[in-house]
Amino acid sequence: ILCLVSVAAALDFKYHHAKELEKYLKGVHAAYPSLTHLHSIGRSVEGRDLWVLVLGRFPTHHKIGIPEFKYVANMHGDETVGREILLHLIDFLVTSYRRDPVITRLLNNTRIHIMPTMNPDGFEATKVPDCYYTRGRYNKNGEDLNRNFPDAFETNNASIQPETQAVMDWIKNETFVLSANLHGGALVASYTFDNGNSVTGSLKGYSRSPDDDVFIHLAKTYSSNHASMYKGTGCDNRQTFPEGITNGYSWYQLEGGMQDYNYVWGQCFEITLELSCCKYPPADQLEKFWRDNKMALIEYIKQVHLGVKGQVTDKNGNPIPNAIVEAKGRPHVCPYRTNEQGEYFLLLLPGTYVINATVPGFKSMLKTVEIPDNTGNFSALKQDFSFSEVSIISRVASCPKTPLYQELTRASAAVKPTLHVLGLVAIMLVIFK
């Protein structure tokens, strides 16, 4: 046992390549088998495992009422700080369990998934570390994984990569509520939407989601608990971010990004954390990066307990999957639905809300709730719905992988003439016929 603990604790502040990373994760799981679950969600183009370590009181499976959280790093292979600080986060969590009361309660009430690297091939391909762009940013096929997901505003013609597909399947198979993906090259917390159109306010330079207030809170939670991100100074005099946060679209437009995909298709609120001005800094700086981010990483996980959660059941008390549950005034283009256990999780700031539960084919049920800040209690407000006239039903609910917003014009005015031309061609064809 002492040998296993020593293996798990032997984590230096250095860069861990594929074999070392795998060895470390397996050592942690061997030392803490009841607290962790290690599995691969898929393989990279070159066949490397995409490892995920799950931590919590029930690490092997979802437990009703316990929300699912995830951190993903190293999506761009040459952005390396997140990869290493997630290993140190794992070390901190397992060694603090049953010693630190806050960490103990966090792990008892949250199922935490940690993927240190989404792009192991890109990391291994970065032979010469550099603060700026390198070819290791992309996967082995030369694709940018953060431009590779289905997009809610325009058709993304990029060929879905194995790493992307693995993450999409992972999102589909879990009930993720909150997430963050860790990048480098700037110092800011960026939030949805990354893309947009006139419906979401892109003409004003800001792409607003229905839950914009929650996203701002999430981004500020991280930046305000970071050693310096909250100062908003950025990485040079030309770029500043008030309070250390930015709307993704306001910073730069991005098609096929992972955080928008999580929000639209995964029912999971995700933000993008840019953690270092230098993408691949010297290893002797890693300890400082861990200290700068440690508190922010923990405080951000706690936000998975914001808002309201519950179950939707039929007259016999059986869970109803695929029931729509949303806060009034906050419709999503893919309606948020209950999972197989009839559960829903809605991240909402403290306040009064009307929660609308709908079983297709039956009347909606409305309940007014007063939501407190329960993050310190590690449990969102519980509000169940029981449909007395419904016998258990399960309808397939899917959201198409095509643009969903009513106005599908691109944010760039450059394409508008093309759309007009297409319209004229269509009219001419009708006239000709």
C-alpha positions, 0 to 999 in steps of 0.5 A: 500500500505504501508503495502504491501511495508513493507512486501516486504522490511522485508527481514532479513539476515537469512535462509528462509525455504519453507513457509517463502520463499513462503510468501516473494515472494508472498509479493514482487509480491503483492507490485510490481504487474506491475514489477513482475510475480510469478509462479511455474514451477513444484513441487519437489518430496515431492510436494513443489512448484518450485517458479520463480519470473520474474522481468521486464517491461513486467514480464508476457510474452516475448517481442520481442527484450528483452532477457530472463535471469535466475538465479537458486540457491540451486540445491544442497539442502545443498549449501545455500548461493545462495538461500539467496542472490537471495532473496536479489537480488530480494529485491534490484531490486524492491526497486531500480527500478525508483530510480537507473537509471542503475537498471531501464534501466536493468529492462526495457530492460531485463526479469529476472527470479529468482529461489531461490531454485531448490531443496527445499526438499534437503534444508529442509532435511538438519537438521544440517548445515555443511560446507561439504557434507550432504545428503541434497545435493540430492533430496528426491529420492536420486538423484544429480540434477546436474548429472540428465540432458541429456548429449551431450557426453555420454548416461546418464542413470539417471532417470529424476527427477521431478525437472529436468523435470520442469527445462527442460520444463522451458528452452524449453518454454522460449527464455533464452539467459544467465543464471547462477546456484549458488552453494557452496563448492568452490570460482570460476566461472566454464564454459562449457563444464563439460564433453567432448571427444577428439573432444573438447580437453579432451585429453589435459584436457580442454573441449572447446566449440565453444564459449569458448572466450565468456564463459571465458569473462562471467566467468571473468565478475563475478569473477572480480566484486566479492569481492575476487573471482578474486584473485583465491586463492580457499579455500585451498592451494591445489586448485587455480583458476587463475583469479577465473575461470575454465573450468568445465572439467579442474576442474573435469569431470561431466556427466549430468550437467545443464550448458552443457544442457543449452548450447547444448539444450537450446541455453542458455549460463550458467556458474556455480558460486561457492560462498562459501567455506562453503556449509551451513555457519552460518546465521550471514555471509549471509550479507557479502556474499550479499555484496561480490556478489551484484555487480557481480550479476548485472554486469553478468546480463548485459552481456545478451546484448552482441552480436547480435539479430534480427528477420528472416521474410518472404516476407510478413514480417511474422516471420519464426520460426526454421530458423538456425542463427549462426555466421560463424565458430561457429557451434553448435551440435544442430543448434541455431534456431529462436523462434516462433517470428522468433527471434534469440540472439547470445552472441558474444564479440565485433568484426567482424563476418559473421552471417549465416541465413538459412531457410531449403530448401532455400539458406542461407543469409550471413551478415557481422556485426561489433559488439560493446560492447553494454552492457552499452546500454542494447541492443545487435546489431540489425540485421534482415534477410528477405527472399523475396522468402520464404512464412512463413513455420514452420518445427518441429526442435528438437535435440535428447536427445542422445550424439551428438558429432562424437566421443563418446568415454568417456574421461576416458581411462578406458572404451576404452578396453570395446569399443574395446571388443564390436567392436570385438564382432560385427565383430565376429557376422558378421563373424559367420552369 
